[in-house]
Amino acid sequence: MEWDMNRLSRYPFLAQAREYVKAQEIPLEEMLSVRNASVQNRALKRVEDAVDGAEIERDFRRTREDNITDLLSYPLSRFLVASTGDRTLAKWFSHHEGERARAFLSSEPLDIVLSMGTELGLPTVQAPAGAQTGPVKAPWEVDPRAFPDRGEMEQKELWLPFTSFLPARRNISGASWNLVNLGVVNGKLRLNRDQYTRLLQEKVRERVEEGLDMKVRPPKLEHLDAMISRLKAKVDGRKKDYSPTEMGKLTITRLPPCMRQVLGMSQSGENLPHHARFALVTFLHTVGMSSEEIFKVFMNAPDFKGDIVRYQIEHITGASSATSYMVPNCDTMKTGGICYNPDGLCEKEWMTNPMIYYRVKGRKLGAKREDTAS
């Protein structure tokens, strides 16, 4: 399928977009010259929006020149991200680009969506023989504002092989994504369009993140140094709101392996699955951390939205609801796929909850300190 310039600018990670940029034969030095100031400004804003978690801008009435500027800004924004050498920024950027792609895909004709799925390694397949089909939630029922002309949209069920679905949904969680709710028929899963585009968002994120950890040597240009310094300062500004040493009553050395892993993932900018976030909030609340201290733990997340995070924390801890949730048992952690790196203490028959580990480890460390003192 041939993509016009408008769509190439929306999805600059696709092969056709890369080929177009390559065909322009614009060396890095030229891209960084004053003649391309508009591209540089757009690239810088693109990365800063990722740091800020800004709302996705969808302008469907741009000129061809606007689209070209947007398209050229993508490889330059990648260069800026790699030049900072910050892995957390790379995750923020790839997440934001994935959200951007999904926002545009929500109002595309279905053939465009399926074409992208094919390139990203997530092609749909025919419905399995004998499968019972029924109404599928139309995309405009998910976001009516995105569909001014519903006549062009198709309400159609989509099927994926189970083997393709599992890797794509690795970082997606929630009851609606459980296999028992989706159903498997002869090794295939039935999805609606919104679910399929959510999977494509993850595939985009993975593609964008590829190569962002490569070491680059930016040329010595004053305005480039200024852009990189500005980005580093912005990243540090977001990070400084959270310090690993400011953990309230939490004793790091007592953490069970699962919570140590989840906490480390959060600190390094990983996007935690729903089960992991829930377990971490309940655990930190139970060991005595305040809601504000817990809030800071999630500030490095690529999808961080302050008002949503506060609401979730207050709901889980009982500050805004009638229920204060308990730390999930080990069996629940295993079922949710977040029982990480169990050690010898985890294997004890009576070890049924992460809080038991934390308390037992605390008694052992206390006994060790007493032995050392004597």
N, C-alpha and C positions, 0 to 999 in steps of 0.2 A: 504494500500500500504506500502510495506517495503522500507525503505530508506537506501541507503548505507552510509558509513561513510563520504564520500565526501559531500553528500547532507545534512547529519545531521549537519556538521560543517557550512554549508551555512545558515541553518535555525535552530539555536539552541533554539529557542523559542517554537518549536513544541513539542508535547507530547512525540514522540519517542526519541527525543534528550534529553529531561529531564529524561526519563526513563533510557537511557543509562548512563547518568552522575550519576544518583542515584544508579544504579547497581554497579558502581565502588567503592562505599562505601569509598570515600575519605573524611575524616573529614577536617574541615576548617584549623585546625592546620597543617595537612599534606600538604594541598594545599598551605599554606604559608611558608612551609619549603624550605630550599635551594635546595632540590631535584626537586622542581617544579618551579625553577627560570624562565624557559622559558614560563610557563603558566602565571606567574605573570607579566613578561615583556609584553606579548601579551595583557593581560587584561588592563594594564596601558596604552598601546598604543591605545587600542580600545576606551578607555574613552577620551584620549587626542585628538584623531582624531575627536571625536564628538565635543569637545570644539573648535577645529580649523576649523570645517566644511570641513575636508580633503576630497579629491576625494576618491571614493570607489575603493578599490583594488580588482580585480577579477583575481585570479591566478587559472587556471583550471588544473595545472600540479603539484599539491602538493602531497607529500607523505602521507601515512596513519598516520605517526607520526605527520606531520604538521597538518593534519585534527583533530587529537585527541587534540593536543595543542590548536587549535583554538576553538574547541567545549568546552573544559574545561575552557577556558578563559572567556566565556560568563557569567556563574554564578559568577565568581570572579569579573568580571568588574561590575556586578550589585551590588555586595557587596561593592565595592569601591565607587560607586556612592551614595549608601544609606549611607555610612559612612561619607560622606562629609556633609550630611544633607542639601544639597542645591537643592531646587526645580527647579531652572533654569537649573542646570546641568542635572537633571533627564529628563527635556524636550529636551535638546540638545541631550542627549544620545539616548532617544527613537526615536527621529526624525532620527538620523543618522543610527540607526539599521533598521528602516523602509526603508530608502534609500538603504541601503546595500542589504536587501532582494529583493527589486524591481530590483536592478541592476542584481542580479543573475537570477531572474525569467524571465528577458527579453530574455534569451537565453535557457530556459528550454523547453522540450517538453510540449505540451499542457496538457497532462494528469497529469503532475506534478503540473502545475499551478492550475488546477481544483481541485486536491486533497488537496492542501493547502487551497484553497478557502472554501472547505467543512469544514475543521477543524477550520478555523477562523470564521465560521458562515456566509459565503457568498457563498453558493452553487448556481450554475447556474440551470436554469430550461429549459424545452422544450419551443420552440418558440410558441407563442399563435396561435391558429387556425386562418387561414385567413390572417396572417401577411404577408405583402409584404417584401420579402427579396431581398437583392442586394449585390453587392461587398462590402467587409469590408476591410479597410486598413490593409495590412499585417504588422506584427510586424517589419519586416526588413525595411519597408518604414519609420518607426519611427526612428530606429537606425541601419543602415546597418552594422556598424562596429561590432555589437554584434552577427551577424549571418553569420559566415563563411560557414556554411553548411545549406543553406536554404531548402534543400530537406526534412529535418526532421521536419520543422515547418509547422503548419497548419494555413491556412487563413480561419477563421471561425467566424461567428457572435456568440455572447454570450448574453444570456438573463437573467435578474435578476428581481425578484419581486420588485415592486415599494416600498413596505414596508421595504425591505432589503437595497435597494439603498439609500434611504434618510438618514438614520443614518450614513452610511459609507461615504457619501460625505459631511458630515456636515462641515468639515474644508477645503473643496476643492471648489474653485470658478473659475470663468472665463466663457466666453460666450459659450464655447464648452460643459459646464456642465449644462447649463440651460435646463430645461425640454422641452422648445419649440424647442430646437435644437436636443435633444435626441429622443423625441417622446415616448409616452406611448401607448401601445396596450393591452387592456384588463388587465390593472394592471401590465404590464411587460415592461421593458426597454431593448432596443437593444444596446449593446456595442461592441466595438472592443477589441482586446486583450490588447492593451496598456491602454485603459481606465480601464479595469478590474484589471490589475496589479497595477494601481494607487490607486484603491480602496483597494486592498490588502495591499498596503504600509501603508495606514491609519489604517487598522486592526492590522497590525504588530506593528505599533507605539503604539496603545492602549494597546496591550497585553504586550509589553515590559515595558510600563510605570506603569503597575499594580504592586503595592508593593514597588515601589522605594521610597515612602514617609514613609516607616516604619522606626522607630527608631532602630538603631543597636548599639551594644556596641562592637567595634572592640577589639580584644585581644591586650594586651600591648606588641607589638613587634616593635623593633626599625625600621626595614626596612618597616613594614606596616605603621607606623607613618610617615615615610619619603614619602611613596607613596601618602598617604592621604594629607599630607602637600603640596606636589608637585602639586596635582590636585587642591587643594584650591587656591594655588597661581596662577595657570594657569587660573582658573575661574575668580578670582579677576582681573587678568591682562586684561581679555577681558571686564569685567564689568566696570573697571575704566575709560574706554574710554567714558563712558556715565554716567553723574551724573544728577539726577532729578532736582538739583538746577540750572543747567546750561541750562536754557530754553530760552535764548535770551529775546525777547520781550513778551513771553507768560506769561499771568497771570492765574495761575492754578485755582484760585477761580472763575474765570469768565467762565470756560469751560462748555459747554452744557454737559448733562449726556452722550450722545453718544460718544463725543470725550474724555471725562474723562475715560470712560470704555475702549475705544480702546487704548488710550495712556497707561493706566494701564496694559492692556494685553501685549502691546509691551514691556514695562519695565520689566514685570515679565517673559518674555521669551516665551509667547504664539506665535503660528504661526498664524498671522492674515490672514483672507480671503482677496482675491484680492480687493473686494469692500471697505473693511475697510482700507487697506493700501492706496488706491487711495484717499479716503475721508480724511484720516489723513494728507497725504502730501499736498493736496490742502488747507486744513484748516491751517496747520502750516505755509505754504508759505504766505497765505493771511494775517495772523496776524503779519507777519514781521520776521519770523525766516529765517535764511540763509540756503542755501543748505547743508552746513557742519553741522549745528545744527540739521537739519532734519535727515541727514545721521546717526548721533549718536543715534537718537531715535530708530533706527531699528537694532542696533548692538547686541541686546540680542536675536534676532529671531533665532529659531533653524535652519532655512534654510538660514541664512545670508551669502550672497556672495557679497563682497564689490563692485566689478565692476558692477554687475547687479543692485544692489541697487542704486548706483550713476547714472547709465544710466536711471533708472526709474524715479528718482527724477528730473533729468535734463529734461527729456522728459515732465513730468507732469507740471513742473514749467515754461516751455518755454525756458529754458537755451539752449537746444539743438534742439528745434523744433519751428515751427512757431506759436504754440498755447500754451497759458498759461491757463490751465483748471481751471474752477471755482469750488467752494465747492458745492457738490451735494445738491439739495434741500431735505427737510425732506421726501417728498413723495418717492424720489429715495432711501433715506436711509432706509425707511421702506420696500420698495420692495427688497432691497438687504439684509434684515435681520440684519441690524446693527443700528437700532433705539433702543438703550439700555436705560432702566430705565427712561422713560420720566417723568418729574415733572410737576407741575402746570403751570410753564412758557411755557413749551413745548406745553401744551394743548391750548394755546391762538390761536384764529382763524388766527391771522396775523403772527404767528410764522411758517414761511415757509422754513427757512434755518438756519443751525447752527451758521452762522455768525451773524444773527440778534440776536440770543440768547446772543452771546458773547458781542455784542455792548450794548444791553439793560442791561445786567448784569453789564457791566462796568459803565454805567450811574448811576445805582442804588447804586453800591458800592461807587462811587464818592460822591453821595448825602449823603450817610450814614456817610462818613468821614467828610463831611462839618458839618453835624448836631452834630457829636461828638465834633468837634473842637469848635463849638459855645456854 
